[in-house]
Every structure is written in C-alpha cells, then in structure tokens.
Amino acid sequence: LLNQYKRAFCSIDLTSATPDKDTQKKLDLLREIKDFIDAAKIQVEICLNPEKGIALYAYAKKLLERFISVTLNIPLVSVPVLSITIVSTLFKASK
C-alpha cells in the first residue's frame, strides 16, 4: 500500500513552492490517506488491536484506489484486503 501511495505522490506536479489549488487538493487527499495508513500500523503494533488495524488499512486502501483511479485517471486492479496475520507480519517487518 505504501508503494502505491508513493507512486501516486510521484504523479503530482510539485514544480513550484506554492502549489495551485488543484495540486494542493491532491496533496491534502494524499496526506489524509497516509494518516489512515499510519493509524492502521499504530493500531496493530502499539494498541495491539489488529481488527481496528485491518479496518483502517482497508479504508486507506479504498481511499488510495479511489484517488488513483478518479483523481489521476489511472485504472487500478483492486487486491483483496490482507488477513490479520499477514498485515501484522508486514507491519512488524516494516519497523
């Protein structure tokens, strides 16, 4: 999910120090998505609540897919939400 996030970020034109309104809107949406990705990781690793982590991860994934397909006009194939065990393992490995 983070790789998709980073690729989406790369597609934004940040050629000036002061982005135009459209670019600023895209940046704000990506920051919100990143907050949900971070919250999912925190729920699993710190709060020890993998169910909430999975729910937040799924929501962040949905937002990111919508951002990529609607905002950037790039078709995206959806991947099923990972199981709690796999997500927990991924989060621990990303430390």
C-alpha positions in Angstrom: 0.0 0.0 0.0 2.8 2.4 0.8 4.4 1.7 -2.6 1.1 2.7 -4.3 1.0 5.8 -2.1 4.5 6.8 -3.1 3.7 6.2 -6.8 0.6 8.4 -6.5 2.7 11.1 -4.9 5.2 11.0 -7.7 2.4 11.7 -10.2 1.7 15.1 -8.6 3.4 18.1 -10.2 5.3 19.9 -7.5 7.3 22.3 -9.6 6.7 25.4 -7.5 7.0 26.2 -3.8 3.3 27.3 -3.8 1.1 24.6 -5.4 -2.0 25.6 -7.3 -5.4 24.8 -5.8 -5.8 21.5 -7.7 -2.3 20.3 -6.7 -3.0 21.4 -3.1 -6.2 19.4 -3.0 -4.3 16.3 -4.3 -1.7 16.8 -1.6 -4.3 17.1 1.1 -6.0 13.9 0.0 -2.7 12.0 -0.1 -1.8 13.3 3.4 -5.2 12.1 4.7 -4.6 8.6 3.2 -1.2 8.5 4.7 -2.7 9.3 8.1 -5.0 6.3 7.8 -2.1 4.0 6.8 -0.1 5.2 9.8 -3.1 4.8 12.1 -3.6 1.2 10.9 0.0 0.4 11.7 -0.3 2.0 15.1 -3.4 0.0 15.9 -1.6 -3.2 15.2 1.8 -2.5 16.7 1.1 -0.2 19.6 -2.5 -0.6 20.5 -2.4 -4.4 19.9 -5.8 -4.2 18.1 -5.3 -5.9 14.8 -9.1 -5.8 14.0 -9.1 -2.0 14.0 -5.8 -2.0 12.1 -7.3 -4.1 9.4 -10.4 -1.8 9.2 -8.2 1.3 8.9 -5.9 -0.4 6.4 -8.9 -1.4 4.2 -10.3 2.1 4.4 -6.9 3.6 3.5 -6.6 1.2 0.6 -10.1 2.1 -0.7 -9.3 5.9 -0.5 -6.0 5.4 -2.3 -7.5 3.3 -5.0 -10.2 5.9 -5.5 -7.6 8.7 -5.6 -5.5 6.8 -8.2 -8.5 5.9 -10.4 -10.5 9.2 -10.1 -8.0 11.9 -9.4 -5.2 10.6 -11.5 -7.4 8.7 -14.1 -5.3 5.6 -13.8 -7.2 2.2 -13.8 -6.3 0.1 -10.8 -6.9 -3.5 -10.1 -8.1 -4.0 -6.6 -6.3 -6.5 -4.4 -8.3 -8.2 -1.5 -7.6 -7.0 2.0 -4.9 -9.0 3.7 -5.6 -11.2 6.6 -4.9 -10.0 10.1 -1.9 -12.3 10.4 -0.3 -11.1 7.2 -0.9 -7.4 8.0 0.6 -7.9 11.5 3.6 -9.5 10.0 4.0 -6.8 7.4 3.8 -4.0 10.0 6.3 -5.7 12.2 8.7 -6.2 9.3 8.4 -2.5 8.3 9.9 -1.2 11.6 
